[in-house]
Amino acid sequence: MRNAEIAAQIRELGVLYEIDGADRFRVLAYKEAAKTIQDSPVSVQQLSVDGRLTELPNVGKTMAQKIETLLETGSIPSADKLKQKFPASLVSVTRVPGLGAKKVRRLHDELGVSDLDSLRAAAEQGEIREMKGFGAKVEEKVLAQLETLSDEGDEAERRILSKVLPVAQELVEAIEAHPSSGKVAITGSARRWGETCKDIDLIATSDDPRALGKALAEHELVAQASSAGGKGTSVLTHTGVKVDLRITPEETFGNLLQHFTGSMEHNVQLRERALKRGLSVSEHGVTETEPKKGRKAKVYRYEDEADVYELLGLDYIEPELRQGRGEIEAAESGELPELVTVADMKGDLHSHTTLSDGRNSVDEMAQAARKRGYGYLAITDHSSSHGFGDHVTPQRLAKRIEEIAKWNDGGPKGFRLLSGSEVNVGTNGELDYSDELLSELDWVIASVHTSFGISEKAMTERVVAAIEHPLVDCIGHLTGRLLLRREPYAIDIERVVEAAAANGTMIEINGNPNRRDLNEGHARLAAEAGVMICCNTDAHGVDTLENMAYAVATARRAWLTKKQVANARVWRSFAPLRKRHNA
């Protein structure tokens, strides 16, 4: 049984317990265990055979026994018992945003809702609005959510990039280390740094393709594999990710790399351009479509993908830009931007410590930022009403300002900590702290963390009010989305961008790979309107400072140069960009 299948069973049991009213800590234990199993790079079934299940985080003795029973019998007795009380299909109803387990239990008990179809029927018949504590608005939202709810299978297939890219990189390293290996590369949406991935596409050259394919099939991350042939192989990892390895002669490595990097829209436009020039583009080469009479069609094969673009009269197009959004025209006219890079980043302006919900101290975060070559780091712990506990009172923030000043006095030259706050924006645009306290900070990033369900007009006015505040330097994770988990809340992006440009307020690209918010389209819109963009990590530990790569990837997909990214500047150039500097 694959890890994904085991995780699904444990996750389902957790939801059933929640519907049954179990203690929240028990429910959380099952959710955390399911996540651990899903993400485990090694076979959980093999760990069970070896008696090593409890080595997994969040898997104790009781959980291990349930997993062992599942693997031996195909089911979990406690889950079977709960399914006699509730239909298993009721679990799917909890996927509807806004319907937690308690509400789902009431819908089942009072209206007989057992699955998504019966939920829709109850809403369409006006039955939900009659329930105490629900009302017409909840019923309308249920119907709206059912229209947009993704198919569970599709959702399960796609994963955020940070769950896929490390697997791809580890497999590439293993393939490169094999004696028969030549060139190896990641292609597809992972190479384009898309927000989510469905599978992993790899290409390689080899003087022994069958041996290379066999080496991939035998890798410890691989759960099952097809037979390795002369052109590659397909495998499935323990986490359920499909991996396709294509092996090509070195002379067509560039053609294959260009083709499988995509995107589909980009390749369609490239093929259309090629046809107008009497050429046909494929992974096998670029072929003449109308050779001179009596002459065989010439095939252009390239080791370097840049040569494919040059043949078609184009400048080289970076993978992140290959979206079919004007990059071919820009490549033809020599107007492609010089994209910002991770190496350009001089600081990070959104991070958390143990003062709120972070995992590391101020000093630990500072030292980690220095190791990344940064000149500054803003410490922005949550304000007092962000809604999730671990908040910072005004008194504690005042003390933190003193602590950071002291750290800077004794700190290393060429690096500074900024005393900051991620201030929650109230429903009317109000901020948690007084202007007097905010004025003592070096940096304020304002974000929405609560009341996502208000109207688009109200949400827009809420955020604009924060933008217009003279002590708010930047807006954080503007749309509130969580990839594959929570849709953006309703907000007028154009109105927000207009206000930010008018008030000199920056907007961040949040590099948390679950967010990547702003998205590339909104980031490009904002930058073109003259809004300065910040590439931030929202780091809650020293390890997640690495998420700058995802923020910069989104900036690159948005066509941004380092001039458009505020924290691609050294401190002396960045500091005057803050509104408070000119107040």
ZAMARVO-710017 format. One record per residue: residue in three letters; x, y, z of N, C-alpha, C, O in turn. Coordinates in steps of 0.1 Angstrom, whole numbers, plus 5000, padded with zeros to 4 digits. Example, Ala and Ser with C-alpha at 12.3 -4.5 7.8 and 13.67 -1.06 7.14 Angstrom:
REM ZAMARVO-710017
ALA513249435078512349555078513249675078514249675085
SER512849785071513749895071512950005079513450115080
END
This chain:
REM ZAMARVO-710017
MET500949885000500050005000500950125000501850145008
ARG500650224991501450344990501150435001500150435008
ASN502150525004502050625015500750705014500050735023
ALA500450745001499250834999498050765003497050825008
GLU497950635000496750555004496650535019495550545024
ILE497750515026497750495040497350635046496450635055
ALA497950745041497550875047496150905045495450965054
ALA495550865034494150895031493250825041492250885046
GLN493650705045492850625055492950685069491950695076
ILE494150735072494350795086493650925086493050965096
ARG493751005075493051135074491551115076490851195083
GLU490951015069489550995069489150955083488051005088
LEU489950875090489550835104489550965113488650975122
GLY490551055111490551175119489351255117488751315126
VAL488851265104487651345101486451285107485551345113
LEU486351145106485251075113485151095128484151115134
TYR486351095134486451125148485951265151485151285161
GLU486351355143485851495145484351515143483751585151
ILE483751445133482351445132481651385144480551425148
ASP482251285149481751215161481851295174481351255184
GLY482651415173482751495185483951465194483951495206
ALA484951395188486151355196486851475201486751585195
ASP487751455211488551565216489451625205489951545196
ARG489551755205490251825193491751775192492351775182
PHE492351745204493751705204493951565197494851535190
ARG492851485199492851355192492751365177493451305169
VAL491851455173491651485159492951545153493351495142
LEU493551635160494751695155495851585153496651595143
ALA495951495162496951385161496851305149497851275142
TYR495551285144495351205132495751285120496251235110
LYS495351415120495751505109497251515107497751515096
GLU497951535118499351545118500051415113500951415106
ALA499551305118500051175114499851155099500751105092
ALA498651185094498351175080499351255071499851205061
LYS499651375076500551465068501951405068502651405058
THR502351355080503651295081503851175071504851165064
ILE502751095071502850975062502751015048503550955039
GLN501951105044501851155030503251205025503551185014
ASP503951275034505151345030506451255032507551295028
SER506251135038507451055040508051015027507450955019
PRO509351035026510050995013510350845012510650795001
VAL510150775023510450635023509150555025508150615030
SER509150435022507950345023507450325037508250275045
VAL506250375040505750355054505450205056505550155067
GLN505050135045504749995046506049915050505949825058
GLN507149955044508449895047508849925062509349835069
LEU508550045066508850085080508049995090508549955100
SER506849965086505949875094506549735094506649675105
VAL507049685083507649555082508849545091509149445098
ASP509649655092510849665099510649705114511549705122
GLY509349725118509049765131509549905135509849925147
ARG509549995125510150125128509150235126509550355124
LEU507850205126506850315124506950425134506750545130
THR507250395146507250505156508450595154508650695162
GLU509350565145510450665142509950785134510550885134
LEU508750775128508150885121507550985131506950945141
PRO507851115129507251215137505651205137505051165127
ASN505051225149503651225150503051085149501751065149
VAL503850975149503350845149503750775162504950725163
GLY502850765171503150695184502750545183502450495172
LYS502750485195502450335195501050305190500850215182
THR500050385195498650355191498450375176497850295170
MET499050485171498850515157499550405149499050365138
ALA500750365153501450255146500650125145500650065135
GLN499950095156499149975156497949985146497649885140
LYS497450105145496350125135496850105121496150045112
ILE498050155119498650145105498950005102498749955091
GLU499549935112499849795110498549705107498649625098
THR497449735114496249665112495749695098495249605091
LEU495849825093495349865080496149785069495549735060
LEU497449775071498349705061498049555061498149495051
GLU497649505073497449355073496049315068495849215062
THR495049405071493649365068492949455058491949415053
GLY493549565055492949655045491949755051491349835043
SER491749755064490949855070491349875085492149805090
ILE490749975091490950005105489649985113488650055110
PRO489649895122488449865130487649995135486449995134
SER488450085141487750205146487050285135486050345137
ALA487650285123487050355112485850285107484750345104
ASP485950155107484750065103483550095112482450095108
LYS483850105125482850125135482150255133480950265134
LEU482950365131482350495128481550505115480650575115
LYS481950425105481250425093479850355094479050365085
GLN479650275105478350225108477450335113476250325113
LYS478050435119477350545125477150655115476050725115
PHE478150685107478150785097478550735083479450645083
PRO477950775072478350725059479750785056480050895059
ALA480650705050481950745047481950865038482850955038
SER480950875029480850995020480651125027480751235021
LEU480251125040480051245048481351315049481351445051
VAL482451245049483751305050483951415039484551515041
SER483451385027483651475015482951605018483351715012
VAL481951605026481151735029482051835037481851955035
THR482951775045483851865052484851945044485552035048
ARG484951905031485851975022485252105017485952185012
VAL483952125019483352255015483752365025483552355037
PRO484452465020484852575029483752635037482652665032
GLY484052655050482952705058482152605066481452635075
LEU482252475062481552375068482452285076483052195071
GLY482652315089483452235097482752115102481552085098
ALA483452025109482851895113481551915121480651835120
LYS481452015130480252035138479052065130477952015132
LYS479252155120478152195111477752075102476552045100
VAL478751995098478451885089477651775097476751715092
ARG477951765110477251665119475751715120474851625119
ARG475551845122474251895123473451875110472251835110
LEU474151895099473451885086473051735084471951705078
HIS473851645089473551505088472451465097471451395093
ASP472451515109471451475119470051535116469051475118
GLU470051665111468851735110468251725096467051735094
LEU469151715086468651715072468951585064468451565053
GLY469651495071470051375064471051385053471151295045
VAL471851495054472951515044473951405046474451375057
SER474351335035475251225036476451245026477451175028
ASP476251335016477351345006477151485000476251555003
LEU477951514990477851644983476551664976476051774975
ASP476051554970474851564962473651594971472851684968
SER473551534983472451564992472651694998471651765002
LEU473851745000474051885005473551984995472852074998
ARG473851964982473352054972471852054971471252154970
ALA471251934972469851924972469152004984468152074982
ALA469751984995469252055007469352215005468452285009
ALA470452254999470652394997469652454987469052554988
GLU469552374976468652424965467152424969466352504964
GLN466852334979465452334984465252434995464152435001
GLY466252514999466052615009465952555023465452615032
GLU466452435025466452375039467452425048467252425060
ILE468652455043469752495052469452625058469852645070
ARG468852715051468552855057467652845069467652935077
GLU466952735070465952725081466652665094465952675104
MET467852625093468552565104469052685113469552785108
LYS468952665126469352765136470952785134471652685135
GLY471352905133472752935132473252925118474452955116
PHE472452895108472952885094472453015086473253105084
GLY471153015082470653125075470853125060471553035055
ALA470253225054470253235039471753255034472053205023
LYS472553335041473853365036474753235035475453215026
VAL474653155046475353035046474952945035475752875028
GLU473652935033473052855022473652895008473952815000
GLU473653025006474153084993475653054992476053014980
LYS476353065002477753035002478052884999478952844991
VAL477252795005477352655002477152624987477952554981
LEU476152684981475852664967477052714959477452654949
ALA477552834962478652894955479952804956480652784946
GLN480152754968481352674970481252544963482252494958
LEU480052484962479852364955480152374940480652284933
GLU479952494935480152524920481652524917482152484906
THR482452564927483852584925484752484931485952474929
LEU484152394939484852284946485552194936484852134927
SER486852184937487552104927487251954930486951914941
ASP487451884919487251734920488351684929489551714928
GLU487951594939488851544949490051474943491151484948
GLY489851404932490951334925491951434919493151414921
ASP491451534913492351634907493151704918494351724916
GLU492451734929493151804940494251724945495351774949
ALA493951594947494951504953496151484943497251464948
GLU495951494930497051474921497951594921499251574920
ARG497451714923498351834923498951864937498251844947
ARG500151904937500851934949501552074948501952114937
ILE501752134959502452264959503952224955504452124958
LEU504552324948505852294943506852254953507752164950
SER506852304965507752274975507752124980508652074986
LYS506652064977506551914980507151834969507451714971
VAL507251884957507651814945509151844942509851744938
LEU509551964942510852004937511951934945512951894938
PRO511951924958513051854965513151714961514251654960
VAL512051644958512051504953512751504939513651414937
ALA512351594931512951604917514451624918515251564911
GLN514851714927516251744928517051634934518251604929
GLU516551554943517251434949517351334938518451264937
LEU516351314930516451214919517451254909518151174903
VAL517451384905518451434896519851404901520751354893
GLU520151434914521451404919521851254918522951224915
ALA520851174921521151024920521450984906522350904903
ILE520651034896520851004882522251054878522950984871
GLU522551174882523851234878525051154883526151144877
ALA524851084895525951014901526150874894527150814897
HIS525150834886525350704880526450704869526550804861
PRO527250604867528350604858527950624843528650684835
SER526750584840526250594826525650734823525250754811
SER525550814833524750944831525651044824526851054825
GLY524851134816525551244810524851374816524951404827
LYS524151444807523451564812522051514818521451424813
VAL521651594828520351564834519651694838520351794842
ALA518351704836517651824839516151794843515551704838
ILE515651884851514251884855513551974844514052074840
THR512351924839511652004830510252034835510052024847
GLY509252064826507952084830507652204840508452294840
SER506552194847506152304855507152324867507252444872
ALA507852224871508852244881509952334877510452414884
ARG510352314864511452404859510952544857511652644859
ARG509652554854509052694853508752754866508252864866
TRP508952684877508552724890507052764892506752864897
GLY506252674886504852694888504452674902505152624910
GLU503252724906502752714919502552574924502752544936
THR502052494915501752354918502252264907502452304896
CYS502352134910502852034901502051914902501551874912
LYS501851844891501051724890502051604890501751494897
ASP503151614884504151514883505551574881505751694880
ILE506551484879507951524877508351474864508251354861
ASP508951564855509451534842510951554843511451664845
LEU511751444840513151454839513651414825513051334819
ILE514751474821515451424809516851404811517451464820
ALA517451314804518851284806519551224793518751184784
THR520851234792521551164782522351044789522651054801
SER522650944781523250824788523950734777523350724766
ASP525050674781525650574771525050434774525450344768
ASP524250424785523550304788522150334793521950324805
PRO521250364784519850414789519150314798518550354808
ARG519250184795518550084803519150074818518350064827
ALA520450084819521050084832520650214840520450204852
LEU520550324833520150454840518750444844518450484856
GLY517850394836516450374840516250274851515450304860
LYS517050174851517050074862517450134875516950104886
ALA518450224874518950294887517850384893517750384905
LEU517150444884516050534889514950444896514450474906
ALA514650334889513550244894513950184908513050154916
GLU515250174911515650114923516050214934516450174945
HIS515750334931516050444941515050424953513950384952
GLU515550464965514850444977513550524978512650494985
LEU513450634970512250714970511150644961509950694962
VAL511450544953510550494944509750374950510350284955
ALA508450374948507550264953507350164942507350044945
GLN507150204930506850114919507350174906507450294904
ALA507750084897508250134884507850044872507549924874
SER507850104861507650024848509049974844510050014849
SER509049884835510249834830511049944822510450014815
ALA512349944825513250044819513550004805513949894802
GLY513350104796513650084782514750164777515350234785
GLY514950164764516050244758515750394758516750474756
LYS514550434760514150574759513750634773513350744774
GLY513850544783513450604797512650504805512450384801
THR512050564815511150484824510250574831510450694832
SER509150514837508250584846508150524859508150394860
VAL508150604870508150544883507150624892506650734888
LEU506750564903505850634913506550634926507050534931
THR506650754932507350764945506450714956505250694954
HIS507050694968506250654980505250764983504150734990
THR505450894980504550994983503451014972502651094972
GLY503450924962502450924951502751014940501851034932
VAL503951064938504251144927504751064915505650984917
LYS504251084904504651014891505951084886505951214886
VAL506851004882508151064876508350994863508450874862
ASP508551074853508851034839510251074836510651184836
LEU511150974833512451004828512550964814512350854809
ARG512951064806513151044791514651064788515251154792
ILE515150964781516550954778516750984763516050924755
THR517651074760517751114746519251124742520151134751
PRO519551104729520951134725521351274728520551364729
GLU522651294731523151424735522851534724522651644728
GLU522851494712522651594701521251654701521051754695
THR520251584708518951644708518551684722517351704725
PHE519451694732519151724745518451864746517551874754
GLY518951954739518452094739517052094733516152164739
ASN516752024723515352014717514451954727513352004729
LEU514851844734513951784744513751874756512651874761
LEU514751934760514652024772513652144769512852174777
GLN513752194757512852304753511452254752510552324757
HIS511252144746509952094744509152054757508052094759
PHE509851984766509251934778509152044789508552024799
THR509952144788509752254797508452324796507852374806
GLY507952334783506652394781506752544783507752604781
SER505552604786504252554788503652514775504152544764
MET502452454775501752414763501452534755501652544743
GLU500952644762500652774755501852824748501852874736
HIS502952824755504252874749504652794737505052854727
ASN504552664738505052574727504152584715504552584704
VAL502852604717501852624706502252754698502352744686
GLN502552854705502852984699504252974692504453024681
LEU505152894698506452874692506352794679506952824669
ARG505452694679505252614667504552694656504952684644
GLU503652774660502952864650504052954643503952974631
ARG504953014651505953094645506853014636507253064625
ALA507252894640508152814632507452774619508152784609
LEU506252744619505552704607505552824596505652794584
LYS505452944601505553054592506853074586507053144576
ARG507853014592509253014587509652884580510752864577
GLY508652804577508852674570509552574579510352484574
LEU509252574592509952484601508852414610507852474613
SER509152304615508352234625509152194637510152134636
VAL508652234649509352214661508752094669507552084671
SER509652004673509251894682510451864691511551924690
GLU510151764700511251724709512351654701513451634707
HIS512151604689513151534681514051624673515151584668
GLY513651754672514451854664513551954657512351944658
VAL514152044650513452144642513552104627514752104622
THR512452074621512552014607512052104597510952174599
GLU512652114586512152194574510852134569510752014568
THR509852214567508552164562508452174547507652094541
GLU509252254541509252274526510652264521511152374516
PRO511352154521512652144516512652164501511652144494
LYS513852214496513952234481513752104474514151994479
LYS513252114462512951994454514251904453515251954449
GLY513951774455515051684454516051674466516951604466
ARG515751754476516551754488515751704500514651744502
LYS516351624508515751574521515651684531516451774532
ALA514451684538514251794548515351794558515751684564
LYS515851904561516951924571516351924585515351984587
VAL517051854594516551854608517651914617518851874616
TYR517252014624518252094633518152024647517152034654
ARG519251964651519251904664520251984672521352014668
TYR519952014685520752094693520952044707520051984713
GLU522152054712522552014726522052124735521752094747
ASP521952254731521652364739520252424734520152454722
GLU519352434743517952474739518052624734517152664727
ALA518952704738519052844734519152844719518752944712
ASP519752744713519952734698518552724691518452774680
VAL517652654698516252644692515652784690515052814680
TYR515752864701515253004700515953084690515353164683
GLU517253074689518053154680517653114666517553204657
LEU517452984663517052944649515753014645515553044633
LEU514853034655513553104652513653254653512553314653
GLY514853304654514953454655514553514668514053624668
LEU514753444679514353494692515553494702516453404701
ASP515553594711516453584722516053464731514853424731
TYR516953424739516653314748515553354758515653464764
ILE514653274761513553304770513653214783513653094782
GLU513753284794513853214807512653124809511553154805
PRO512853004815511752914817510552974824509352944821
GLU510753054834509653114842508753204833507553224836
LEU509253254822508453344813507653264803506853324795
ARG507853134801507353054790505853024793505552904796
GLN504953124793503553104797502653144785501453134787
GLY503153184774502353234763501653364766500553384762
ARG502453454772501853584776502653694771502853794778
GLY503053684759503853794752505353784752506053864747
GLU505853664757507253654758507953634745509053674742
ILE507153574735507753544722507953674714508953704708
GLU506953764715506953894709508153974715508854044708
ALA508253974728509354044735510653994731511654064730
ALA510753854729512053794725512453834711513653854708
GLU511453854703511653894689512154034688513054064680
SER511654124696511954264696513154304705513554424706
GLY513654204712514754234721514354304734515154374740
GLU513154284738512554364750512354274762511554314771
LEU512854154762512754074774513454134786514454194785
PRO512754134798513454194809514554114815514653984813
GLU515554174822516554104829515954074843515954154851
LEU515553954845514753914856515553914869516753894869
VAL514853954880515453954893515853804897515253714892
THR516953794905517353664909517453654925517453764931
VAL517553534930517753524944519053594949519053654960
ALA520053584941521353654944521153804945522053864952
ASP520153864939519954004940519354054953519454164957
MET518853964961518053994973519054044984520053964987
LYS518754154990519654215000519054205014519754235024
GLY517854165016517154155029515854095028515354065017
ASP515254065039513953995040513154085050513654115061
LEU511954115046511154215054509854155060508954225064
HIS509854015062508753955069509153825076509453725069
SER509353835089509853715096509253715110508853815115
HIS509153595116508653575129509553505139510453425134
THR509453535152510253465162509353405172508153395171
THR510053355183509253285193508353385201507553345210
LEU508553515199507653615205506253595201505353615209
SER506053545189504653515184504653365181504653285190
ASP504553335168504353185164505553135157505453035150
GLY506753205158507953155152508653045160508253025172
ARG509652985155510352875161511752905166512352825173
ASN512253025162513553065166513653195172512753285171
SER514753225179514953355186515353465176515653435164
VAL515353585181515753695173517253675168517553685156
ASP518053635177519453615174519653505163520453515154
GLU518953395165519053285156518553325142519153295132
MET517453405141517053455128518053545122518253545110
ALA518553635130519553735125520753665119521253695108
GLN521353565127522553495122522253415109523053415100
ALA521053355108520653285096520553375084520953345073
ALA520053495086519953595076521253645071521553665059
ARG522153665081523553705077524253595069524953625059
LYS524053465072524653365064524153365050524853315041
ARG522953415048522453425034522953545027522653565015
GLY523753625033524453745027523553865028523853965021
TYR522553865036521653975037522254095045523154065053
GLY521754215042522254335050521254375060521554455069
TYR520054315059518954355069517854245070517654175060
LEU517254245081516154145083515054215092515454265103
ALA513854225088512754275096512154165104511754065099
ILE512054195118511454105127509954155128509754265134
THR509054075123507654125122506654025129505853955122
ASP506754015142505853915149504453975148504154085147
HIS503453875150502053905149501654005160502054005171
SER500654095155500154195165499054125173498854005173
SER498354205181497554155192496154095188495454045197
SER495754115175494454055172494453975159493453965152
HIS495553905157495653835144494853705144494653645134
GLY494353665156493253565156493753425159492953335159
PHE495053405161495553265163496353245176497153155177
GLY496253345185497053335197498453375195498853425184
ASP499353355205500753395203500953535199501853565191
HIS500053625203500053765198501053845207501453805218
VAL501253965203502254055209501454175214500954255206
THR501454195227500754315233501554435230502754425227
PRO500954555231501754675229502954685239503954735235
GLN502754645251503854655261504954565257506154595258
ARG504654445252505654345248506354395235507554375233
LEU505654465226506254515214507254625217508354635211
ALA506854715227507754825231509054765237510154815234
LYS508954655244510154585249510954525238512254535238
ARG510354475228511054415217511754515209512954495204
ILE511254635208511954745201513254775208514254805201
GLU513154775221514454805229515454685227516654715226
GLU514954565227515754445225516554455212517754425211
ILE515854495201516454495188517454615187518454595181
ALA517154725193518054835194519354795200520454835196
LYS519254725211520354675219521154575210522454575210
TRP520454485203521154385194521954465184523054425181
ASN521354565178522054635167523254715172524254725165
ASP523154765185524354835190525554745192526654785190
GLY525254615195526354525197526554425185527454345186
GLY525754445175525754355163526854385154527654475155
PRO527054295144528054305134527854425124526754465122
LYS528954475119528854585109528354535096528554415092
GLY527554615089527054575076525754495077525254445067
PHE525254475089523954405090523154475101523654515112
ARG521854485099520954545109519654475109519054425099
LEU519054465122517754415124516754535124517054635129
LEU515654515117514554615118513554575128513054465127
SER513154665137512054635146510754655138510554775134
GLY509954555137508754565129507654495135507754435146
SER506554485128505354415132504554375120504354455111
GLU503954255120502954225110501654255117501154175126
VAL501054375114499954425121498654375114498454395102
ASN497754325122496454275116495654395113495554495120
VAL494954385101494054495096492654455101492054355096
GLY491954535109490654515113489654535102489954575091
THR488354495104487354495094487154635088486654655077
ASN487454735096487254875091488554945088488655065086
GLY489554855086490954915082491754955094492855005092
GLU491254945107491954985118493154895121493054775118
LEU494154945127495354875131495354845146494754915153
ASP496154745150496154705164496754805173496254815184
TYR497854865169498554955178498355095175497855135165
SER498655175185498555325184499555375174500555315172
ASP499255495168500255555159501555585166502555585160
GLU501455615179502655655186503555535187504755545185
LEU503055415190503855295190504355255176505455215174
LEU503455265166503855225153504955315148505855275140
SER504955445152506055535147507355495152508355545147
GLU507455415163508755375169509355265161510555225163
LEU508555195153509055085145509855125133509655235128
ASP510655035128511455065116510555015103510855065092
TRP509654935106508954865094507554815099507554745109
VAL506554835091505254785094504654715082504554785071
ILE504354595083503654525072502254485077502054425088
ALA501254525070499854515074499154405066499254395054
SER498454305073497854195067496554165072496254195084
VAL495654105064494354055068494553915073495053825066
HIS494053885085494053745091492753695095492553575098
THR491753785095490353745101489253795092489553885083
SER488053745093486853795087487053795071486853905065
PHE487453685066487653675051486353675043486353705031
GLY485153655050483953635043483153765040482053755035
ILE483753885043483054005041482954035026483653975018
SER482154125022481954155008483154215001484054255008
GLU483254204988484354254980484554404983485754444985
LYS483454474983483554624986484154645000485054735001
ALA483654575010484154595023485554555025486354625032
MET485954445019487354395020488254495013489354525018
THR487854545001488654644994488854775002489954825003
GLU487754825008487854945016488754925028489455015033
ARG488654805034489454765046490954775042491754835050
VAL491354715031492754705028493254845023494354885026
VAL492454915016492755055011493055145023493955225023
ALA492155135033492355215046493755185052494455285056
ALA494155065052495555035057496555085048497555145053
ILE496355075035497355135025497555285027498655335026
GLU496455355030496555495032497055545045497355665047
HIS497255445054497855485067499255525065500055455059
PRO499655635071501055695068502155605074503355625070
LEU501855515083502855435090502855285085503655205090
VAL502055255075502055125069502955125057502755195047
ASP504055045058505055045047504654945036504954965024
CYS503954835040503754725030502454645034502154645045
ILE501854595024500754505026501154355024501854325014
GLY500854275034501254135033500154045027498954075028
HIS500653935021499753825015498353885012497353855019
LEU498253965001497154044998495853974997494754025002
THR495753854991494453794988494153684998493053624997
GLY495053645007494753555017494653405013494153325021
ARG495053375001494853244996495853145002496953185007
LEU495453015002496352905005496252804994495152754992
LEU497252784987497152704975496652564978497052494987
LEU495652524969494952394970494152374983493552274986
ARG494052484991493352475004492352585006491252555011
ARG492652705002491752815005491852914993492852954990
GLU490652944988490553034977490853174982490653204993
PRO491253274973491453404977490153464981489053434976
TYR490153564991488953634994488653734983489553774976
ALA487353784983486953874972487554014975487354064986
ILE488354064966488954194967489154254953489554184944
ASP489054384952489254454939490754484938491254584944
ILE491454404931492954414930493354544924494254614928
GLU492654584913492954704906492854824915493654914914
ARG491854834923491654944932492754944943493155054946
VAL493054834948494154824958495454864952496254944958
VAL495754824940497054864933497055014931498055074933
GLU495955064926495855214924496155284937496855384937
ALA495555244948495755304961497255294966497855384971
ALA497855174964499155154968500155244960501055304966
ALA499955254947500755344939500655484943501655564943
ALA499455534946499155674950499755704964500155824966
ASN499855604973500355634986501755584989502255605000
GLY502355534979503755484981503855364991504855344997
THR502855284991502755164999503255044991502755024980
MET504154964996504654854989503654734991502854735000
ILE503754634982503054504984503954394983504854394974
GLU503854294991504754184991504354064982503154044979
ILE505253994977505053864972505553774984506653764987
ASN504553704990504853615001505453484996504753414989
GLY506653455000507353334995506953205002507453094998
ASN506053205012505553085017505053005006504053044999
PRO505552885003505052804991503652774991503052734981
ASN502952775003501552755004500752874999499552864997
ARG501452994999500753124996501153174982500253174973
ARG502453214980502853274968501853384964501253384953
ASP501753484973500653584972501353714975501753744986
LEU501353804965500653814953501053694943502053634944
ASN500053664934500353574924501053654912501153774913
GLU501553584902502353644892501553754884502153854880
GLY500253724882499453824874499253954882499454064876
HIS498953934895498754054903500054134905500054254906
ALA501154054907502454124909502854204897503454314898
ARG502654144885502954224873502154344871502554454867
LEU500854334874499954444874500354554883500454674880
ALA500754514896501154614906502454684901502654804902
ALA503454604897504754664893504554764881505254864881
GLU503754724871503554814860502854934864502955044857
ALA502054934875501455054880502355144888501955254893
GLY503555094891504555174898504655134913505355204920
VAL504055034917504054984931505454904933505754824925
MET506154944944507354864947506954734953506054724962
ILE507554624948507254494953508354444963509554474961
CYS507954384973508854314983508754164981507754114982
CYS509954104980509953954980510353914994511453924998
ASN509353855001509553815015509253665017508753605008
THR509753615028509553475031508453445041507853335041
ASP508053545049507153515060507753395069506953315073
ALA509053405070509753285077509353275092509353375099
HIS508953155096508653125110509753045116509552995127
GLY510853035109512052965114513252985105513053035094
VAL514452955110515552975101515552895089516052945078
ASP514852785089514852695077513952755066514252735054
THR512952835070512052885060512453015054511853075046
LEU513653065058514253185051514553145037514753225028
GLU514753005035515052955021513852975012514052965000
ASN512653015017511553035008511653155000510753184992
MET512753235001512953344992512953294978512553374969
ALA513353174976513453114962512053114956511853144944
TYR510953094964509653084958509053234956508353254946
ALA509453324965509053464962509653514950509053584942
VAL510953494948511653534936511153464924511053534913
ALA510853344925510253264913508953334908508753344896
THR508153374918506853434914507153574908506553614898
ALA508153644913508553774907509053754893508753834884
ARG509853654891510353624877509253584868509253634856
ARG508253504872507153474864506253594861505453604852
ALA506453704870505753834868506553924859506154044858
TRP507653884854508553964845509254074853509654174847
LEU509454064866510054174874511554174873512254074873
THR512054294872513554314873513854354888512954374896
LYS515154354891515554394904515154534908515054564920
LYS515054624898514654764901513254774906512854864913
GLN512454674903511054674907510854604920509754604926
VAL511854544926511854474938512554554949513754574948
ALA511854604959512454694969513654644976514654704977
ASN513454514981514554464989515654394981516354304986
ALA515654424968516854394960517854514961518854514954
ARG517554604970518454724972519154704986518654644995
VAL520454754986521154764999520354855008519554935004
TRP520654855021519954925031519855075028518755135029
ARG520955135025520955285023520055325011519655435011
SER519855235002518955264991517555224994516655284989
PHE517355125002516055075005515355165015514255195014
ALA516155205025515555285037514655405032513655425038
PRO515155485023514255595019512955565012512155645010
LEU512755435008511555395001510355385011509255385007
ARG510755375024509655365034508955495036509655595036
LYS507655485037506855615039507355685052507455815052
ARG507655615062508055675075509355755074509655845082
HIS510155725064511455795062511155935058511956025061
ASN510055955051509756095046508656155054508256265050
ALA508256095065507156155072507556275080506756335087
END
